[in-house]
Amino acid sequence: MQVALITGGDSGIGRAVAVAFAREGADVAICFKSHDEDARETVEMILKEGRKGIAIKGDAGLEEFAAQAVDRTLRELGKLDILVRVPRVPCIRRHPYASSVQSDKALFVHARAARR
C-alpha cells in the first residue's frame, strides 16, 4: 500500500488524481486552501474506494504549511510515497487578463515544487 499527498486535491484535476490513486489502492491526503465542502466530498470519495483519506487545510505555496502537511500525512497515514502538486495559480502563458504578479506566482510555485 502506498500513501499519496496531493495539493489542490479538493476539486478538479487534483480531485480526479486523488480518487484515481485511491482506486489503485493508495491512502490519500489532500491539501486544500479554502473549499471545505469540496475537500470533505473528496475525502468521502476516497473512503468509498476503501482507502484512508484525510484533508489538510492551508496554503501549499507556503513552506511552513508544506512541512506541516507532510508531518500530518506521516502521523496519520504512516508514511509518504507519492507527492503530487496541483497548484492553483494561473497558467504561465500570457493572457490578456493575467497580471505579471500572477505569472510570477505561477513560476515561483512551480520552481519551489521542483526544488523539493
N, C-alpha and C positions, 0 to 999 in steps of 0.2 A: 504494500500500500504506500502510495506517495502522498505528500502534502503540498498543496499549491497555495501561494499568496498572490492575489490578483488585485491590483489597484484599479479603481474605476469599475469595480465588479458589480455595482448595483443596477446597471441597466445597459442597454445597447450591446456593443461588441464585448465589453467586459462581462456582462451577464451571460452572454452566449458561451464565452470561453469558460466561465466558472461552471456552468451546468454541463458542458462537454467534458471537462475534467472529472466532475462527479460521476458522469455516466461511464467513464473509463476506469472508475474505481478510486479516485483520489478524494481525500478530505480537502476541503477548501475554505480558506479565509479570504474574505473580500474587504477591501478598503473602500470607503466612500466619504464624500465630503459633506453632503447636506441632505440627501434624499432618503430619509429614514424609512419611509414606507417601501420604496423600491428595494432598499437593502434587505428589509425583512422578507419581502417576496422572493428575492434571490436566494436567501438562506433557506426558505421553505422549499424552493425548487431543488436545492442541493440535498436537503433532508429526504425529499421524496425519492431521490435516486439511491437512498440507503447509505448515504455518506454523512460524515460530520461536517457542519458548516458554521462559521462564525462571521459576524460583521464587525468591522472596526472603523469607527468614525474619526475622521481627521483629514488633514491636507497632506497627501503623499508627496507633494512637492517640497515639504519641509523635512530636513534631515532628522530632526529630533523625533517627529512623528513616525518617520520611516523606521527608525530604530525601535520605537515602542511597538509598532505593528509586527515587526519580526519577533520581538520578545514575547508578545502576546500569542502569536502563532505557535512559537516553540512551547510555551507554557500550556496552552490549551489543546494543541493538536500533536504535541510530542516531538515534532521535527519540522524541517522545511526543505523540500527538494526542488521546488519549482517557483520561480518568481516571474510574473507576467505584469508588465507595466502598460496600462492603457490610460495615458494621461489625457485629461480633459482640458486641452488647450487647443486653440485654433491651429489649423494647418500652417505650415511654414510658408507655403506658396503665397504670393501676393494676391490679395483680394481687395477690391475697391473699398470694402468696409472694414478691413483688418488694419489695426494700428501697428506701428513699429513696436510698441510695447508688447502687444500680443505676440508678434513674431519673435521678439527677443525672449519672452517667457517660454514659448514653444521650444526654441533652441536650447535654453537653459535646462528645462525639464528633461529633454532627450539626452543632452550631454551628461547630466548628472546620473541618469539611469545607466548609461554606457560605462561610466567610471566605476560604478559599484560592481 
